[in-house]
Amino acid sequence: MFTIRVMTLDDYAAVIALITRTPGVSLRDADSREATARYLARNPGMSFVAHIDGVICGCIMSGHDGRRGYLQHLVVVADCRRQGIGKQLVERCLSELEMHAIHKCHVDVFKTNESAARYWQSQGWQFRSDIDRYSFTRSENENI
């Protein structure tokens, strides 16, 4: 049986290791320990980890800009999938966002990550064909 709790910075190494082992999920310099500390402080109580017997088996990060919510890095260990862990992690984020009057949420999925696309669609999330995302980097480092 799994348990879900709020993610803390103490979980950083285990979460990064989990993400690194997961195909289709990308890490950038913006996922550094320092940047993650800022993200968790800016969005307190909105990111979660799932664990079984104290070992992290899933994670998700979420936050908002005051109008819309954003989910990042939903990852569940392959051997632990299909137990409702991902669904419960997402629900915890959406419930927390709703308590802040955030009723619409977005998630970015790489076009090549077909399993993630299938997952989100199976959970009732709508693919948006009407928008494209543009990014601007104010740094020499394109990996932020």
N, CA, C and O atoms as a DFTB+ gen file, in Angstrom:
576 C
 N C O
     1  1       0.842      -1.184       0.000
     2  2       0.000       0.000       0.000
     3  2       0.883       1.242       0.000
     4  3       1.907       1.282       0.682
     5  1       0.493       2.235      -0.751
     6  2       1.286       3.453      -0.848
     7  2       0.682       4.559       0.010
     8  3      -0.504       4.548       0.340
     9  1       1.535       5.504       0.354
    10  2       1.135       6.684       1.111
    11  2       1.606       7.907       0.345
    12  3       2.671       7.886      -0.273
    13  1       0.821       8.967       0.383
    14  2       1.189      10.219      -0.279
    15  2       1.389      11.283       0.786
    16  3       0.610      11.393       1.733
    17  1       2.450      12.065       0.615
    18  2       2.714      13.183       1.522
    19  2       3.289      14.343       0.717
    20  3       3.693      14.183      -0.434
    21  1       3.316      15.499       1.340
    22  2       3.875      16.693       0.709
    23  2       5.367      16.484       0.461
    24  3       6.087      15.969       1.316
    25  1       5.809      16.887      -0.704
    26  2       7.230      16.813      -1.048
    27  2       7.989      17.901      -0.303
    28  3       7.520      19.034      -0.191
    29  1       9.161      17.549       0.203
    30  2      10.059      18.521       0.826
    31  2      11.389      18.494       0.085
    32  3      11.641      17.606      -0.730
    33  1      12.220      19.459       0.373
    34  2      13.529      19.493      -0.272
    35  2      14.371      18.282       0.109
    36  3      15.275      17.900      -0.634
    37  1      14.086      17.679       1.250
    38  2      14.797      16.455       1.640
    39  2      14.549      15.309       0.655
    40  3      15.328      14.357       0.603
    41  1      13.474      15.395      -0.120
    42  2      13.144      14.363      -1.108
    43  2      13.863      14.575      -2.436
    44  3      13.766      13.737      -3.333
    45  1      14.576      15.676      -2.566
    46  2      15.136      16.076      -3.862
    47  2      15.949      14.967      -4.530
    48  3      15.679      14.625      -5.681
    49  1      16.917      14.410      -3.850
    50  2      17.801      13.406      -4.471
    51  2      17.008      12.197      -4.958
    52  3      17.246      11.706      -6.061
    53  1      16.077      11.717      -4.153
    54  2      15.282      10.546      -4.541
    55  2      14.367      10.873      -5.717
    56  3      14.191      10.047      -6.612
    57  1      13.787      12.064      -5.721
    58  2      12.895      12.464      -6.810
    59  2      13.683      12.607      -8.111
    60  3      13.244      12.133      -9.159
    61  1      14.835      13.254      -8.049
    62  2      15.648      13.421      -9.256
    63  2      16.101      12.058      -9.785
    64  3      16.106      11.836     -10.996
    65  1      16.476      11.159      -8.901
    66  2      16.873       9.810      -9.327
    67  2      15.709       9.108     -10.021
    68  3      15.900       8.442     -11.039
    69  1      14.518       9.254      -9.478
    70  2      13.325       8.641     -10.068
    71  2      13.047       9.224     -11.456
    72  3      12.783       8.486     -12.405
    73  1      13.109      10.541     -11.563
    74  2      12.854      11.195     -12.848
    75  2      13.905      10.783     -13.875
    76  3      13.578      10.524     -15.033
    77  1      15.151      10.725     -13.454
    78  2      16.250      10.373     -14.356
    79  2      16.068       8.982     -14.951
    80  3      16.449       8.738     -16.095
    81  1      15.491       8.079     -14.182
    82  2      15.287       6.701     -14.653
    83  2      14.037       6.538     -15.510
    84  3      13.761       5.439     -15.991
    85  1      13.283       7.604     -15.706
    86  2      12.002       7.509     -16.400
    87  2      12.104       8.042     -17.823
    88  3      12.361       9.230     -18.015
    89  1      11.908       7.185     -18.823
    90  2      11.939       7.646     -20.216
    91  2      10.824       8.655     -20.479
    92  3       9.733       8.559     -19.916
    93  1      11.118       9.625     -21.349
    94  2      10.104      10.590     -21.758
    95  2       9.994      11.802     -20.864
    96  3       9.201      12.701     -21.144
    97  1      10.776      11.853     -19.785
    98  2      10.760      12.993     -18.875
    99  2      12.142      13.630     -18.928
   100  3      13.158      12.936     -18.886
   101  1      12.170      14.949     -19.021
   102  2      13.438      15.651     -19.181
   103  2      13.751      16.504     -17.963
   104  3      12.861      17.114     -17.371
   105  1      15.012      16.538     -17.603
   106  2      15.487      17.429     -16.546
   107  2      16.338      18.518     -17.174
   108  3      17.050      18.292     -18.152
   109  1      16.249      19.688     -16.597
   110  2      17.030      20.826     -17.064
   111  2      17.739      21.444     -15.868
   112  3      17.538      21.037     -14.723
   113  1      18.566      22.428     -16.158
   114  2      19.239      23.135     -15.072
   115  2      18.221      23.781     -14.130
   116  3      18.507      23.975     -12.949
   117  1      17.043      24.111     -14.644
   118  2      15.980      24.686     -13.815
   119  2      15.452      23.691     -12.789
   120  3      14.665      24.059     -11.917
   121  1      15.877      22.442     -12.885
   122  2      15.493      21.427     -11.906
   123  2      16.582      21.224     -10.856
   124  3      16.596      20.209     -10.159
   125  1      17.490      22.186     -10.744
   126  2      18.552      22.093      -9.735
   127  2      17.946      22.105      -8.337
   128  3      16.779      22.456      -8.157
   129  1      18.731      21.728      -7.372
   130  2      18.273      21.734      -5.978
   131  2      17.832      23.142      -5.560
   132  3      16.800      23.305      -4.909
   133  1      18.611      24.149      -5.934
   134  2      18.289      25.530      -5.559
   135  2      16.983      25.985      -6.208
   136  3      16.142      26.600      -5.553
   137  1      16.817      25.681      -7.492
   138  2      15.589      26.068      -8.186
   139  2      14.384      25.315      -7.626
   140  3      13.297      25.880      -7.507
   141  1      14.575      24.059      -7.288
   142  2      13.488      23.276      -6.693
   143  2      13.117      23.840      -5.326
   144  3      11.938      23.880      -4.976
   145  1      14.097      24.271      -4.559
   146  2      13.817      24.898      -3.256
   147  2      12.964      26.149      -3.446
   148  3      12.017      26.369      -2.691
   149  1      13.285      26.964      -4.437
   150  2      12.486      28.166      -4.712
   151  2      11.065      27.792      -5.123
   152  3      10.097      28.413      -4.682
   153  1      10.950      26.772      -5.972
   154  2       9.637      26.340      -6.457
   155  2       8.767      25.846      -5.298
   156  3       7.599      26.219      -5.188
   157  1       9.337      25.015      -4.446
   158  2       8.577      24.489      -3.305
   159  2       8.190      25.608      -2.345
   160  3       7.097      25.582      -1.778
   161  1       9.067      26.590      -2.153
   162  2       8.760      27.717      -1.263
   163  2       7.676      28.609      -1.864
   164  3       6.831      29.136      -1.141
   165  1       7.701      28.776      -3.166
   166  2       6.711      29.619      -3.844
   167  2       5.345      28.938      -3.924
   168  3       4.315      29.608      -4.001
   169  1       5.341      27.621      -3.906
   170  2       4.107      26.835      -4.022
   171  2       4.023      25.835      -2.871
   172  3       4.028      24.626      -3.102
   173  1       3.947      26.322      -1.648
   174  2       4.004      25.404      -0.497
   175  2       2.833      24.426      -0.458
   176  3       1.681      24.796      -0.686
   177  1       3.158      23.169      -0.164
   178  2       2.130      22.144      -0.006
   179  2       1.466      21.709      -1.289
   180  3       0.396      21.101      -1.251
   181  1       2.075      22.005      -2.434
   182  2       1.445      21.693      -3.719
   183  2       2.168      20.621      -4.515
   184  3       1.712      20.258      -5.599
   185  1       3.268      20.109      -4.017
   186  2       4.002      19.029      -4.679
   187  2       4.018      17.838      -3.736
   188  3       4.063      18.002      -2.517
   189  1       3.982      16.631      -4.308
   190  2       3.784      15.443      -3.483
   191  2       4.683      14.297      -3.918
   192  3       5.125      14.226      -5.064
   193  1       4.939      13.406      -2.977
   194  2       5.616      12.143      -3.275
   195  2       4.743      11.009      -2.755
   196  3       4.024      11.151      -1.767
   197  1       4.828       9.891      -3.443
   198  2       4.183       8.657      -2.980
   199  2       5.300       7.734      -2.540
   200  3       6.362       7.686      -3.161
   201  1       5.055       6.999      -1.464
   202  2       6.082       6.055      -1.024
   203  2       5.443       4.774      -0.531
   204  3       4.306       4.744      -0.062
   205  1       6.228       3.721      -0.658
   206  2       5.857       2.407      -0.141
   207  2       6.966       1.997       0.804
   208  3       8.125       1.887       0.404
   209  1       6.612       1.772       2.053
   210  2       7.600       1.404       3.075
   211  2       8.764       2.386       3.118
   212  3       9.916       1.985       3.288
   213  1       8.460       3.676       2.964
   214  2       9.482       4.709       3.068
   215  2      10.299       4.946       1.818
   216  3      11.146       5.839       1.804
   217  1      10.071       4.171       0.764
   218  2      10.812       4.337      -0.487
   219  2       9.922       5.084      -1.484
   220  3       8.804       4.656      -1.770
   221  1      10.425       6.194      -2.007
   222  2       9.638       6.995      -2.939
   223  2       9.424       6.219      -4.238
   224  3      10.369       5.743      -4.867
   225  1       8.146       6.110      -4.617
   226  2       7.784       5.378      -5.832
   227  2       7.046       6.260      -6.828
   228  3       6.698       5.804      -7.918
   229  1       6.804       7.518      -6.469
   230  2       6.115       8.428      -7.363
   231  2       6.279       9.857      -6.902
   232  3       6.534      10.120      -5.726
   233  1       6.130      10.782      -7.839
   234  2       6.237      12.195      -7.490
   235  2       5.447      13.030      -8.483
   236  3       5.134      12.595      -9.592
   237  1       5.140      14.234      -8.049
   238  2       4.512      15.232      -8.915
   239  2       4.786      16.593      -8.302
   240  3       4.821      16.744      -7.080
   241  1       4.978      17.574      -9.157
   242  2       5.150      18.944      -8.691
   243  2       4.046      19.785      -9.304
   244  3       3.672      19.584     -10.460
   245  1       3.528      20.722      -8.532
   246  2       2.505      21.613      -9.068
   247  2       2.650      22.994      -8.459
   248  3       3.207      23.178      -7.377
   249  1       2.128      23.950      -9.197
   250  2       2.142      25.333      -8.752
   251  2       1.143      26.119      -9.574
   252  3       0.436      25.560     -10.412
   253  1       1.087      27.419      -9.331
   254  2       0.149      28.252     -10.089
   255  2       0.681      29.667     -10.221
   256  3       1.608      30.078      -9.522
   257  1       0.062      30.403     -11.145
   258  2       0.433      31.797     -11.372
   259  2      -0.651      32.749     -10.876
   260  3      -0.625      33.941     -11.184
   261  1      -1.600      32.224     -10.112
   262  2      -2.712      33.030      -9.628
   263  2      -3.978      32.838     -10.451
   264  3      -5.071      33.174      -9.994
   265  1      -3.844      32.305     -11.655
   266  2      -4.996      32.069     -12.520
   267  2      -5.092      30.623     -12.977
   268  3      -6.179      30.046     -13.004
   269  1      -3.945      30.034     -13.338
   270  2      -3.906      28.673     -13.857
   271  2      -2.908      27.846     -13.074
   272  3      -1.899      28.350     -12.580
   273  1      -3.216      26.554     -12.974
   274  2      -2.293      25.634     -12.330
   275  2      -1.447      24.924     -13.369
   276  3      -1.813      24.824     -14.539
   277  1      -0.307      24.435     -12.909
   278  2       0.624      23.733     -13.791
   279  2       1.165      22.511     -13.068
   280  3       1.613      22.598     -11.924
   281  1       1.119      21.380     -13.742
   282  2       1.690      20.152     -13.197
   283  2       2.985      19.847     -13.932
   284  3       3.100      20.066     -15.138
   285  1       3.956      19.337     -13.186
   286  2       5.226      18.928     -13.775
   287  2       5.689      17.637     -13.135
   288  3       5.382      17.340     -11.980
   289  1       6.428      16.889     -13.908
   290  2       7.161      15.725     -13.407
   291  2       6.291      14.697     -12.678
   292  3       6.650      14.239     -11.593
   293  1       5.156      14.339     -13.265
   294  2       4.418      13.194     -12.725
   295  2       5.171      11.941     -13.145
   296  3       5.274      11.633     -14.332
   297  1       5.689      11.231     -12.169
   298  2       6.456      10.016     -12.433
   299  2       6.065       8.961     -11.412
   300  3       5.962       9.246     -10.219
   301  1       5.846       7.744     -11.887
   302  2       5.602       6.596     -11.010
   303  2       6.530       5.474     -11.474
   304  3       6.629       5.195     -12.669
   305  1       7.201       4.842     -10.532
   306  2       8.084       3.716     -10.844
   307  2       7.299       2.690     -11.662
   308  3       6.155       2.369     -11.337
   309  1       7.919       2.185     -12.716
   310  2       7.232       1.265     -13.638
   311  2       6.575       0.092     -12.914
   312  3       5.441      -0.266     -13.231
   313  1       7.260      -0.506     -11.959
   314  2       6.712      -1.664     -11.235
   315  2       5.528      -1.307     -10.341
   316  3       4.815      -2.195      -9.873
   317  1       5.315      -0.018     -10.102
   318  2       4.237       0.418      -9.203
   319  2       3.059       1.031      -9.955
   320  3       2.112       1.511      -9.331
   321  1       3.106       1.023     -11.257
   322  2       2.018       1.620     -12.039
   323  2       0.772       0.746     -11.995
   324  3       0.818      -0.434     -11.647
   325  1      -0.335       1.369     -12.362
   326  2      -1.652       0.724     -12.408
   327  2      -2.168       0.353     -11.019
   328  3      -2.935      -0.597     -10.856
   329  1      -1.731       1.124     -10.025
   330  2      -2.230       0.960      -8.658
   331  2      -2.957       2.218      -8.188
   332  3      -3.370       2.303      -7.032
   333  1      -3.113       3.192      -9.083
   334  2      -3.785       4.438      -8.726
   335  2      -2.866       5.492      -8.144
   336  3      -3.338       6.536      -7.694
   337  1      -1.566       5.245      -8.140
   338  2      -0.632       6.204      -7.539
   339  2      -0.635       7.516      -8.320
   340  3      -0.780       8.587      -7.732
   341  1      -0.478       7.438      -9.638
   342  2      -0.477       8.649     -10.456
   343  2      -1.770       9.424     -10.317
   344  3      -1.761      10.647     -10.170
   345  1      -2.872       8.716     -10.362
   346  2      -4.185       9.366     -10.243
   347  2      -4.323      10.081      -8.903
   348  3      -4.828      11.202      -8.848
   349  1      -3.881       9.445      -7.831
   350  2      -3.969      10.064      -6.503
   351  2      -3.028      11.261      -6.377
   352  3      -3.380      12.263      -5.754
   353  1      -1.834      11.165      -6.967
   354  2      -0.912      12.301      -6.939
   355  2      -1.524      13.500      -7.661
   356  3      -1.483      14.621      -7.155
   357  1      -2.089      13.261      -8.840
   358  2      -2.730      14.340      -9.597
   359  2      -3.892      14.917      -8.804
   360  3      -4.039      16.137      -8.724
   361  1      -4.713      14.064      -8.224
   362  2      -5.874      14.534      -7.458
   363  2      -5.448      15.403      -6.279
   364  3      -6.092      16.413      -5.993
   365  1      -4.382      15.026      -5.600
   366  2      -3.891      15.847      -4.480
   367  2      -3.506      17.239      -4.969
   368  3      -3.819      18.239      -4.322
   369  1      -2.831      17.299      -6.105
   370  2      -2.451      18.601      -6.661
   371  2      -3.678      19.418      -7.045
   372  3      -3.780      20.592      -6.690
   373  1      -4.603      18.806      -7.763
   374  2      -5.794      19.529      -8.202
   375  2      -6.617      20.015      -7.013
   376  3      -7.155      21.122      -7.045
   377  1      -6.718      19.208      -5.978
   378  2      -7.458      19.615      -4.777
   379  2      -6.777      20.788      -4.093
   380  3      -7.438      21.728      -3.653
   381  1      -5.463      20.732      -4.005
   382  2      -4.719      21.830      -3.384
   383  2      -4.857      23.105      -4.211
   384  3      -5.053      24.187      -3.658
   385  1      -4.757      22.981      -5.518
   386  2      -4.932      24.146      -6.383
   387  2      -6.337      24.725      -6.245
   388  3      -6.510      25.943      -6.218
   389  1      -7.330      23.859      -6.158
   390  2      -8.711      24.316      -6.013
   391  2      -8.896      25.113      -4.724
   392  3      -9.683      26.059      -4.689
   393  1      -8.188      24.744      -3.680
   394  2      -8.271      25.494      -2.418
   395  2      -7.709      26.909      -2.570
   396  3      -7.945      27.769      -1.722
   397  1      -6.968      27.146      -3.647
   398  2      -6.429      28.478      -3.948
   399  2      -7.208      29.128      -5.090
   400  3      -6.722      30.063      -5.726
   401  1      -8.410      28.632      -5.345
   402  2      -9.310      29.146      -6.383
   403  2      -8.743      28.970      -7.792
   404  3      -9.052      29.752      -8.691
   405  1      -7.924      27.952      -7.977
   406  2      -7.390      27.619      -9.299
   407  2      -8.201      26.434      -9.811
   408  3      -8.138      25.338      -9.253
   409  1      -8.966      26.667     -10.885
   410  2      -9.889      25.645     -11.379
   411  2      -9.515      25.096     -12.750
   412  3     -10.200      24.220     -13.278
   413  1      -8.435      25.604     -13.327
   414  2      -7.963      25.082     -14.608
   415  2      -6.474      24.821     -14.479
   416  3      -5.733      25.623     -13.911
   417  1      -6.051      23.689     -15.014
   418  2      -4.661      23.270     -14.854
   419  2      -4.123      22.767     -16.189
   420  3      -4.859      22.197     -16.994
   421  1      -2.838      22.986     -16.409
   422  2      -2.174      22.546     -17.633
   423  2      -1.028      21.599     -17.292
   424  3      -0.473      21.641     -16.194
   425  1      -0.689      20.755     -18.242
   426  2       0.496      19.904     -18.143
   427  2       1.138      19.861     -19.530
   428  3       0.446      19.732     -20.539
   429  1       2.451      19.969     -19.568
   430  2       3.183      19.853     -20.832
   431  2       3.665      18.420     -20.992
   432  3       4.156      17.804     -20.046
   433  1       3.517      17.902     -22.199
   434  2       3.951      16.538     -22.515
   435  2       4.762      16.606     -23.805
   436  3       4.315      17.188     -24.794
   437  1       5.943      16.015     -23.794
   438  2       6.727      15.956     -25.026
   439  2       5.932      15.228     -26.101
   440  3       5.275      14.225     -25.824
   441  1       5.995      15.733     -27.318
   442  2       5.283      15.103     -28.436
   443  2       5.698      13.650     -28.625
   444  3       4.918      12.844     -29.131
   445  1       6.913      13.311     -28.226
   446  2       7.413      11.942     -28.385
   447  2       6.997      11.015     -27.247
   448  3       7.231       9.808     -27.319
   449  1       6.385      11.562     -26.200
   450  2       6.008      10.749     -25.039
   451  2       4.563      10.266     -25.201
   452  3       3.639      10.791     -24.581
   453  1       4.403       9.267     -26.038
   454  2       3.067       8.767     -26.364
   455  2       2.369       8.140     -25.166
   456  3       1.152       8.267     -25.033
   457  1       3.107       7.470     -24.295
   458  2       2.466       6.844     -23.130
   459  2       1.910       7.909     -22.192
   460  3       0.841       7.722     -21.611
   461  1       2.619       9.022     -22.038
   462  2       2.103      10.106     -21.194
   463  2       0.859      10.722     -21.828
   464  3      -0.115      11.010     -21.132
   465  1       0.887      10.921     -23.130
   466  2      -0.286      11.477     -23.815
   467  2      -1.501      10.576     -23.624
   468  3      -2.603      11.055     -23.356
   469  1      -1.293       9.278     -23.763
   470  2      -2.407       8.340     -23.551
   471  2      -2.906       8.417     -22.107
   472  3      -4.113       8.404     -21.864
   473  1      -1.984       8.496     -21.156
   474  2      -2.380       8.568     -19.749
   475  2      -3.260       9.794     -19.504
   476  3      -4.357       9.675     -18.958
   477  1      -2.778      10.971     -19.906
   478  2      -3.533      12.193     -19.618
   479  2      -4.898      12.161     -20.286
   480  3      -5.890      12.561     -19.678
   481  1      -4.964      11.694     -21.518
   482  2      -6.257      11.620     -22.192
   483  2      -7.176      10.623     -21.495
   484  3      -8.382      10.853     -21.412
   485  1      -6.629       9.528     -20.997
   486  2      -7.454       8.534     -20.297
   487  2      -7.998       9.075     -18.982
   488  3      -8.982       8.561     -18.449
   489  1      -7.359      10.108     -18.467
   490  2      -7.795      10.705     -17.206
   491  2      -8.737      11.892     -17.422
   492  3      -9.117      12.572     -16.469
   493  1      -9.107      12.133     -18.675
   494  2     -10.067      13.192     -18.971
   495  2      -9.448      14.536     -19.318
   496  3     -10.170      15.520     -19.481
   497  1      -8.146      14.598     -19.433
   498  2      -7.488      15.842     -19.820
   499  2      -7.633      16.017     -21.328
   500  3      -7.568      15.048     -22.085
   501  1      -7.829      17.253     -21.751
   502  2      -8.078      17.549     -23.155
   503  2      -6.806      18.004     -23.859
   504  3      -6.123      18.920     -23.400
   505  1      -6.499      17.356     -24.975
   506  2      -5.391      17.792     -25.818
   507  2      -5.759      19.129     -26.436
   508  3      -6.861      19.286     -26.962
   509  1      -4.851      20.095     -26.380
   510  2      -5.103      21.424     -26.927
   511  2      -4.427      21.561     -28.283
   512  3      -3.207      21.705     -28.361
   513  1      -5.205      21.519     -29.332
   514  2      -4.645      21.703     -30.672
   515  2      -4.729      23.162     -31.107
   516  3      -4.238      23.524     -32.176
   517  1      -5.356      24.003     -30.273
   518  2      -5.573      25.395     -30.647
   519  2      -4.455      26.333     -30.201
   520  3      -4.476      27.518     -30.530
   521  1      -3.485      25.818     -29.459
   522  2      -2.395      26.683     -29.011
   523  2      -1.049      25.999     -29.244
   524  3      -0.957      24.773     -29.304
   525  1      -0.035      26.801     -29.370
   526  2       1.349      26.349     -29.391
   527  2       2.067      27.106     -28.282
   528  3       1.700      28.235     -27.955
   529  1       3.070      26.495     -27.716
   530  2       3.845      27.162     -26.670
   531  2       5.115      27.722     -27.286
   532  3       5.800      27.045     -28.052
   533  1       5.420      28.961     -26.945
   534  2       6.660      29.601     -27.349
   535  2       7.448      29.908     -26.092
   536  3       6.879      30.326     -25.083
   537  1       8.745      29.704     -26.148
   538  2       9.605      29.958     -24.993
   539  2      10.691      30.943     -25.379
   540  3      11.162      30.957     -26.516
   541  1      11.076      31.755     -24.430
   542  2      12.176      32.701     -24.612
   543  2      13.148      32.501     -23.472
   544  3      12.749      32.495     -22.307
   545  1      14.412      32.337     -23.792
   546  2      15.434      32.110     -22.773
   547  2      16.307      33.348     -22.662
   548  3      16.939      33.762     -23.634
   549  1      16.338      33.931     -21.483
   550  2      17.156      35.112     -21.241
   551  2      18.464      34.684     -20.584
   552  3      18.810      35.123     -19.487
   553  1      19.166      33.827     -21.281
   554  2      20.410      33.277     -20.765
   555  2      21.175      32.663     -21.922
   556  3      20.587      32.280     -22.934
   557  1      22.467      32.572     -21.769
   558  2      23.284      31.862     -22.755
   559  2      23.046      30.357     -22.651
   560  3      23.294      29.614     -23.601
   561  1      22.569      29.918     -21.500
   562  2      22.356      28.501     -21.226
   563  2      20.983      28.088     -21.750
   564  3      19.962      28.467     -21.178
   565  1      20.952      27.329     -22.813
   566  2      19.687      26.870     -23.395
   567  2      19.067      25.718     -22.609
   568  3      17.941      25.312     -22.900
   569  1      19.775      25.189     -21.627
   570  2      19.295      24.033     -20.860
   571  2      18.649      24.447     -19.536
   572  3      18.645      23.675     -18.578
   573  1      18.103      25.663     -19.482
   574  2      17.457      26.073     -18.230
   575  2      15.967      25.866     -18.295
   576  3      15.261      26.157     -17.330
